Amino acid sequence: MRADAKRNRERILSAAEEVFVEQGANVALEEVAKRAGVGIATLYRRFPTREELLAAAYSARFETFAETSLSRDAELDPLSAIRAYLEGLVQHSNVYRGLAASLGTVLAVGTPGCVATSNEGARLLDRAQKAGVVRPDISFDDLVCVAMAISLATEKQESPKAHIAHLVGVFLDGIGIR
């Protein structure tokens, strides 16, 4: 990548982070381009879709999230690990208001953070299924759908942490093997 293209990419990502935190994931991308000091065509050359820009802007957060989840592996039983993962994924999805609606598409983009978060969720799910505490017919996509639904239900709340924990608990009670 040429030096000027690399600088533009970094400026776009920095501006996207600011704009998404301030105004949400559904802000007009022209606002991101304007804040970055580039034309909209430059933004679209680097990031052809909104989801690719969201994934790139959020990648470092997703990497940290996945690393944190992995680091507590020894201290949590398989079902508690899935619970902590889902609660964390929902809380992370609410950083950019509106991200929840496209969480599944964003995770599929393939940035290092998206891959790490998806791999960690799939690993935790596999671990819980092998331990016999989660039904074998539950897929990682099911977990993402639940995270999206809970994120959408809680994203406008001032302090959603307790409600997120409650809704994750409701879901886990539904998929747990008795």
Buried (B, 14 or more C-beta within 10 A) or exposed (E): EEEEEEEBBEBBBBBBBBBBEEBEBBBEBEBBBBBBEBEBEBBBBBBEBBBBBBBBBBBBBBBBBBEEBBEEEEEBEBBBBBBBBBBBBBBBBBBBBBBBBBBBBBBBBEBBBBBBBBEBBBBBBEBBBEEEBBEEEBEBBBBBBBBBBBBBBBBEEEEBEEBBBEBBEEBBEEBBEE
